[in-house]
């Protein structure tokens, strides 16, 4: 029956593999940082020269995108509202309410009364359900 505890060889292999991979990833992150810094140093003069153009373009682009987003949200809300109004107007409830109002009655008076048994709240008091 094989034991579930790792042998010393397995422990050494796992430790060596973890240390090697950790070192490789640390090296790759250092190289990435170095390349990023070199790229930023090389691009800084161009950014300084073109910054008025870049800032103006970024502001204009953000205004255009936010306007499109607001327009899309408002259009979606309007189309949903029109759909809801159509479904409400086409429903039987809307026709009943309109008939009650046109006949001069109150829609609430036309409801069928529902029999409700007396209830008690959590303290044992009777609840009047009139």
Secondary structure, 3 states (H helix, E strand, C coil): CCCCCCCHHHHHHHHHHHHHHHHHHHHHHHHHHHHHHHHHHHHHHHHHHHHHHHHHHHHHHHHHHHHHHHHHHHHHHHHHHHHHHHHHHHCHHHHHHHHHHHCCCCHHHHCCCCCCCCEECCCCCEECCC
